[in-house]
Each structure stands twice: as C-alpha cells, then as structure tokens.
C-alpha cells in the first residue's frame, strides 16, 4: 500500500517528529515537512548536522538539506537526500499562516480577512435599509 499510494497520500506521509520544545508548544508529536523548516539529522552518515530544508521529494519521502552534499570523483557536488524519519524538526517555517493556525489548534480561515462574512453583509444591508427608511420618514415629516 505504501509503495502504490497516490501522490496526495504520499505527500501527507512526508512528516517528521518535532523537537521537545516544539512538542510542548504545539502539543503535537510530528508535522508535515515543508521547505524552509530547520531540522537536525539524528541517524546515518550526517548524524548531528543542522540545516534548513532546501527541497522535499514526495516520491521518495526524503528531503535535501542545505549544506549536506557529497562529492563525486570529478569534484562535482550533489545534494544528499535523507529520509524524513531520520530527522527532527527544530524550527518551523512560519510563512504559511494556515499551517501555523492548524498547528496551534485554531480553526484556520480559508478566506482572507478583508472579505466580510455573510453575516456581516446582512447586518450592513439591514442597517442601510433602516437608515433609508428613517431618512424617508424625516423627509415626509419636513414636508
């Protein structure tokens, strides 16, 4: 099932455990990894290395970290992809407001705050209707 999963399902599975500080702060054990998160490698050849995620490979459930490179015999350097389960997230990329709201346990709003809700629009309509009626009554009284 894991190997034949759809792209959407695999994308949800690219997650990693949070550090102790972040676990206390957000009351979550793991989080979906995105570019810009800061991680620490806990297993493998590059154990102990900290870095920022530069690329996420959904197909292989692995990530490329800035500064983690290997050298070819000709001298070229290439990124080393590390499986997402072998890292711990130490810092989160807070650019995505929806993601941060979700982590904090708040209900993320899908609409921008500039657009008024339907309730607010109805309130505006009723107040404008009431003011129109009041103005027309004032005109009748003056005449």
Phi and psi restraints in degrees (value plus and minus 20) as a CYANA .aco file:
   2 UNK   PHI     -83.5   -43.5
   2 UNK   PSI     -61.8   -21.8
   3 UNK   PHI     -97.0   -57.0
   3 UNK   PSI     -43.4    -3.4
   4 UNK   PHI    -124.5   -84.5
   4 UNK   PSI      -5.8    34.2
   5 UNK   PHI     -89.0   -49.0
   5 UNK   PSI     132.9   172.9
   6 UNK   PHI     -91.9   -51.9
   6 UNK   PSI     147.0   187.0
   7 UNK   PHI     -80.6   -40.6
   7 UNK   PSI     -58.7   -18.7
   8 UNK   PHI     -84.6   -44.6
   8 UNK   PSI     -64.9   -24.9
   9 UNK   PHI     -84.7   -44.7
   9 UNK   PSI     -63.3   -23.3
  10 UNK   PHI     -84.2   -44.2
  10 UNK   PSI     -56.9   -16.9
  11 UNK   PHI     -81.8   -41.8
  11 UNK   PSI     -58.2   -18.2
  12 UNK   PHI     -90.1   -50.1
  12 UNK   PSI     -44.4    -4.4
  13 UNK   PHI    -104.5   -64.5
  13 UNK   PSI     -28.5    11.5
  14 UNK   PHI    -101.7   -61.7
  14 UNK   PSI      60.1   100.1
  15 UNK   PHI    -151.8  -111.8
  15 UNK   PSI     147.7   187.7
  16 UNK   PHI    -167.4  -127.4
  16 UNK   PSI     132.6   172.6
  17 UNK   PHI     -87.8   -47.8
  17 UNK   PSI     132.3   172.3
  18 UNK   PHI    -110.1   -70.1
  18 UNK   PSI     138.0   178.0
  19 UNK   PHI     -91.2   -51.2
  19 UNK   PSI     147.3   187.3
  20 UNK   PHI     -79.4   -39.4
  20 UNK   PSI     -61.3   -21.3
  21 UNK   PHI     -82.2   -42.2
  21 UNK   PSI     -65.5   -25.5
  22 UNK   PHI     -90.2   -50.2
  22 UNK   PSI     -51.8   -11.8
  23 UNK   PHI     -82.1   -42.1
  23 UNK   PSI     -62.8   -22.8
  24 UNK   PHI     -86.9   -46.9
  24 UNK   PSI     -60.8   -20.8
  25 UNK   PHI     -88.0   -48.0
  25 UNK   PSI     -64.9   -24.9
  26 UNK   PHI    -123.9   -83.9
  26 UNK   PSI     -26.3    13.7
  27 UNK   PHI      35.4    75.4
  27 UNK   PSI      19.6    59.6
  28 UNK   PHI    -151.9  -111.9
  28 UNK   PSI     131.1   171.1
  29 UNK   PHI    -111.5   -71.5
  29 UNK   PSI     -55.5   -15.5
  30 UNK   PHI    -161.2  -121.2
  30 UNK   PSI     146.2   186.2
  31 UNK   PHI    -167.1  -127.1
  31 UNK   PSI     131.4   171.4
  32 UNK   PHI     -87.0   -47.0
  32 UNK   PSI     111.8   151.8
  33 UNK   PHI    -104.3   -64.3
  33 UNK   PSI     116.2   156.2
  34 UNK   PHI    -152.1  -112.1
  34 UNK   PSI     143.2   183.2
  35 UNK   PHI     -82.5   -42.5
  35 UNK   PSI     117.1   157.1
  36 UNK   PHI      83.5   123.5
  36 UNK   PSI     -36.4     3.6
  37 UNK   PHI     -89.2   -49.2
  37 UNK   PSI     130.2   170.2
  38 UNK   PHI    -120.9   -80.9
  38 UNK   PSI     111.0   151.0
  39 UNK   PHI    -151.3  -111.3
  39 UNK   PSI     141.8   181.8
  40 UNK   PHI    -144.2  -104.2
  40 UNK   PSI     110.2   150.2
  41 UNK   PHI    -100.2   -60.2
  41 UNK   PSI     108.9   148.9
  42 UNK   PHI    -131.8   -91.8
  42 UNK   PSI     -29.5    10.5
  43 UNK   PHI    -160.8  -120.8
  43 UNK   PSI     131.9   171.9
  44 UNK   PHI      78.5   118.5
  44 UNK   PSI    -187.8  -147.8
  45 UNK   PHI     -82.7   -42.7
  45 UNK   PSI     -53.7   -13.7
  46 UNK   PHI    -121.3   -81.3
  46 UNK   PSI       8.2    48.2
  47 UNK   PHI     -75.3   -35.3
  47 UNK   PSI     113.5   153.5
  48 UNK   PHI      73.5   113.5
  48 UNK   PSI     -27.2    12.8
  49 UNK   PHI    -101.8   -61.8
  49 UNK   PSI     112.0   152.0
  50 UNK   PHI    -121.0   -81.0
  50 UNK   PSI     129.1   169.1
  51 UNK   PHI    -196.4  -156.4
  51 UNK   PSI     151.3   191.3
  52 UNK   PHI    -117.1   -77.1
  52 UNK   PSI     123.0   163.0
  53 UNK   PHI     -94.5   -54.5
  53 UNK   PSI     105.6   145.6
  54 UNK   PHI    -120.6   -80.6
  54 UNK   PSI     -46.1    -6.1
  55 UNK   PHI    -175.6  -135.6
  55 UNK   PSI     126.1   166.1
  56 UNK   PHI    -139.1   -99.1
  56 UNK   PSI     104.7   144.7
  57 UNK   PHI    -121.9   -81.9
  57 UNK   PSI      86.4   126.4
  58 UNK   PHI     -90.7   -50.7
  58 UNK   PSI     -57.8   -17.8
  59 UNK   PHI     -80.4   -40.4
  59 UNK   PSI     -59.7   -19.7
  60 UNK   PHI    -122.2   -82.2
  60 UNK   PSI     -17.3    22.7
  61 UNK   PHI      32.8    72.8
  61 UNK   PSI      20.6    60.6
  62 UNK   PHI    -152.7  -112.7
  62 UNK   PSI     147.5   187.5
  63 UNK   PHI    -153.4  -113.4
  63 UNK   PSI     131.5   171.5
  64 UNK   PHI    -124.0   -84.0
  64 UNK   PSI     113.8   153.8
  65 UNK   PHI    -134.6   -94.6
  65 UNK   PSI     117.5   157.5
  66 UNK   PHI     -79.9   -39.9
  66 UNK   PSI     113.1   153.1
  67 UNK   PHI      70.8   110.8
  67 UNK   PSI     -31.7     8.3
  68 UNK   PHI    -120.7   -80.7
  68 UNK   PSI      79.1   119.1
  69 UNK   PHI    -156.9  -116.9
  69 UNK   PSI     135.9   175.9
  70 UNK   PHI    -136.2   -96.2
  70 UNK   PSI     138.4   178.4
  71 UNK   PHI    -131.3   -91.3
  71 UNK   PSI     115.1   155.1
  72 UNK   PHI    -100.4   -60.4
  72 UNK   PSI     149.7   189.7
  73 UNK   PHI     -84.9   -44.9
  73 UNK   PSI     -47.7    -7.7
  74 UNK   PHI    -102.5   -62.5
  74 UNK   PSI     -26.6    13.4
  75 UNK   PHI      85.7   125.7
  75 UNK   PSI     -29.0    11.0
  76 UNK   PHI     -90.9   -50.9
  76 UNK   PSI     127.5   167.5
  77 UNK   PHI    -130.7   -90.7
  77 UNK   PSI     125.5   165.5
  78 UNK   PHI    -159.0  -119.0
  78 UNK   PSI     134.7   174.7
  79 UNK   PHI     -89.4   -49.4
  79 UNK   PSI     123.3   163.3
  80 UNK   PHI    -122.9   -82.9
  80 UNK   PSI     105.6   145.6
  81 UNK   PHI    -111.4   -71.4
  81 UNK   PSI     110.3   150.3
  82 UNK   PHI    -136.8   -96.8
  82 UNK   PSI     116.2   156.2
  83 UNK   PHI     -82.7   -42.7
  83 UNK   PSI     122.3   162.3
  84 UNK   PHI     -84.1   -44.1
  84 UNK   PSI     -42.1    -2.1
  85 UNK   PHI     -98.0   -58.0
  85 UNK   PSI     -31.2     8.8
  86 UNK   PHI    -116.5   -76.5
  86 UNK   PSI      -6.7    33.3
  87 UNK   PHI    -150.3  -110.3
  87 UNK   PSI     140.0   180.0
  88 UNK   PHI    -141.0  -101.0
  88 UNK   PSI     112.3   152.3
  89 UNK   PHI     -97.7   -57.7
  89 UNK   PSI     101.4   141.4
  90 UNK   PHI    -127.1   -87.1
  90 UNK   PSI     -38.5     1.5
  91 UNK   PHI    -169.6  -129.6
  91 UNK   PSI     121.9   161.9
  92 UNK   PHI    -125.2   -85.2
  92 UNK   PSI     125.8   165.8
  93 UNK   PHI    -100.4   -60.4
  93 UNK   PSI      93.1   133.1
  94 UNK   PHI    -117.3   -77.3
  94 UNK   PSI       0.9    40.9
  95 UNK   PHI     -89.1   -49.1
  95 UNK   PSI     -55.1   -15.1
  96 UNK   PHI    -106.0   -66.0
  96 UNK   PSI      86.8   126.8
  97 UNK   PHI     -86.8   -46.8
  97 UNK   PSI     -55.2   -15.2
  98 UNK   PHI     -82.9   -42.9
  98 UNK   PSI     -65.0   -25.0
  99 UNK   PHI     -83.0   -43.0
  99 UNK   PSI     -62.9   -22.9
 100 UNK   PHI     -86.4   -46.4
 100 UNK   PSI     -59.6   -19.6
 101 UNK   PHI     -83.8   -43.8
 101 UNK   PSI     -60.0   -20.0
 102 UNK   PHI     -83.9   -43.9
 102 UNK   PSI     -62.1   -22.1
 103 UNK   PHI     -86.1   -46.1
 103 UNK   PSI     -57.8   -17.8
 104 UNK   PHI     -96.7   -56.7
 104 UNK   PSI     -25.7    14.3
 105 UNK   PHI      68.6   108.6
 105 UNK   PSI     -12.9    27.1
 106 UNK   PHI    -107.1   -67.1
 106 UNK   PSI     140.0   180.0
 107 UNK   PHI    -102.4   -62.4
 107 UNK   PSI      93.8   133.8
 108 UNK   PHI     -91.2   -51.2
 108 UNK   PSI     115.1   155.1
 109 UNK   PHI    -108.4   -68.4
 109 UNK   PSI     114.0   154.0
 110 UNK   PHI    -106.1   -66.1
 110 UNK   PSI     -34.4     5.6
 111 UNK   PHI    -127.6   -87.6
 111 UNK   PSI     130.6   170.6
 112 UNK   PHI     -85.5   -45.5
 112 UNK   PSI     135.4   175.4
 113 UNK   PHI     -93.3   -53.3
 113 UNK   PSI     -36.4     3.6
 114 UNK   PHI     -90.1   -50.1
 114 UNK   PSI     -49.9    -9.9
 115 UNK   PHI    -102.1   -62.1
 115 UNK   PSI     102.6   142.6
 116 UNK   PHI     -92.1   -52.1
 116 UNK   PSI     130.5   170.5
 117 UNK   PHI     -96.3   -56.3
 117 UNK   PSI     151.2   191.2
 118 UNK   PHI     -84.0   -44.0
 118 UNK   PSI     -56.7   -16.7
 119 UNK   PHI     -83.9   -43.9
 119 UNK   PSI     -62.3   -22.3
 120 UNK   PHI     -84.2   -44.2
 120 UNK   PSI     -58.9   -18.9
 121 UNK   PHI     -84.2   -44.2
 121 UNK   PSI     -62.0   -22.0
 122 UNK   PHI     -83.8   -43.8
 122 UNK   PSI     -60.8   -20.8
 123 UNK   PHI     -81.3   -41.3
 123 UNK   PSI     -62.4   -22.4
 124 UNK   PHI     -83.6   -43.6
 124 UNK   PSI     -62.2   -22.2
 125 UNK   PHI     -82.7   -42.7
 125 UNK   PSI     -65.1   -25.1
 126 UNK   PHI     -87.1   -47.1
 126 UNK   PSI     -58.7   -18.7
 127 UNK   PHI     -88.9   -48.9
 127 UNK   PSI     -57.1   -17.1
 128 UNK   PHI     -89.0   -49.0
 128 UNK   PSI     -56.8   -16.8
 129 UNK   PHI     -84.3   -44.3
 129 UNK   PSI     -63.3   -23.3
 130 UNK   PHI     -83.3   -43.3
 130 UNK   PSI     -61.1   -21.1
 131 UNK   PHI     -87.8   -47.8
 131 UNK   PSI     -54.5   -14.5
 132 UNK   PHI     -85.3   -45.3
 132 UNK   PSI     -62.6   -22.6
 133 UNK   PHI     -84.1   -44.1
 133 UNK   PSI     -63.3   -23.3
 134 UNK   PHI     -82.4   -42.4
 134 UNK   PSI     -61.5   -21.5
 135 UNK   PHI     -86.1   -46.1
 135 UNK   PSI     -60.4   -20.4
 136 UNK   PHI     -87.1   -47.1
 136 UNK   PSI     -55.8   -15.8
 137 UNK   PHI     -87.1   -47.1
 137 UNK   PSI     -58.1   -18.1
 138 UNK   PHI     -84.6   -44.6
 138 UNK   PSI     -58.8   -18.8
 139 UNK   PHI     -83.7   -43.7
 139 UNK   PSI     -62.0   -22.0
 140 UNK   PHI     -84.2   -44.2
 140 UNK   PSI     -59.6   -19.6
 141 UNK   PHI     -85.3   -45.3
 141 UNK   PSI     -61.0   -21.0
 142 UNK   PHI     -85.2   -45.2
 142 UNK   PSI     -56.7   -16.7
